[in-house]
Amino acid sequence: MAALTLADVTKVFSDGSDDAVIAVDGVDMEIRDGEFLVLVGPSGCGKSTTLRMIAGLESVTQGEIRLGDRRINDVAPADRNIAMVFQSYALYPHMTVRENMSFGLEESTGMADAEVAATVEESASMMGIEELLDRKPSDLSGGQQQRVALGRAIVRDPEAFLMDEPLSNLDAKLRATMRTELQRIQEELGVTTVYVTHDQTEAMTMGDRIAVLDEGVLQQVGTPLECYHEPANRFVAGFIGEPSMNFFDVERQGTRLVADRFDYPLSEATHAALGDTTELALGIRPEDIELVGEPGDHAFETVVDVVEPMGDANACYLTFDRSGTDPETFVATVGGMQQVEAGQPAVAHLPESAIHLFDRA
Ligand code: ADP
């Protein structure tokens, strides 16, 4: 087992013309030995490219990738001792599950036949696919095929696992089961793992830590709770959490934050911590807005526009004023028992302890 280090890793795709794409831009991060790190960000932000550089399927334009103490930039993919699992399973259709799992194992490990057979059985049992060993991939469900793909990765006893959206072809229920199972297996094996997803919920539930990427640039690496409670910037704040954080563009006037329908006094401490910045975005999570009490310094009169049930809570879309043609709404989540009705007035309390202030991006 080993830590995986990315130092100033950059990937530029260039076809010789002027429009080169900087897919990954100076990424520095260390995935600790045995850690489950989720690399998350919107489509096109450079997740797959990062993973493919670690696997050796893409060259590194600049920077260094190390597995343990070993620089692996120029090591052939097969010699990196890293296993990759793809969304598409990538099983050989003409081989049985057993053959898929054992393929190439003898050559790469020097194991004897009997040892290969025993190792395959052991990994199959870990994945719960012993019964499927003599079937072909076409006789398996999507979920079973993904288990085989994982079993094939495990059997190689790699120093690191790379997973590129491995669950995205499965239905929601199976995906939830497999998330838990993947975590169990990763913990049991203690293999350093980088897991790519665009789904922030998956990232929040699965990662020991998550690394948030946007436009090739690493925005924050932290535990899910750190990224949720202490987002490094407006991008991370908006990306992590569902429904998304609300943002209000505000201007600082003395110790107040002012916008069109918004006048929000700040405590001395918050005011002092802000330095000279005047153009700010005030962020608040939907679950931190309280629809109770009287209007006041941090509590504003609003109108409930739409109420959307979300299971045990409701998402209430609120507007300060419905008279405009395109009124700006923001969202508050409140417990299902609280009576809130569309068209009714509501007082939205934005506690100062819950607000986040960012540079306007
Ligand atoms: P993600 O996995 O986050 O969706 P990718 O790593 O696939 O993002 O892509 C990052 C950026 O690099 C995108 O702008 C994409 O179009 C570009 N890109 C990826 N692969 C290539 C390639 N082979 N040639 C040119 N551009 C590429």
Residues whose N, C-alpha, C, O or C-beta is under 5 A from the ligand:
A	BS01	ADP	F13 V21 A23 P42 S43 G44 C45 G46 K47 S48 T49 T50
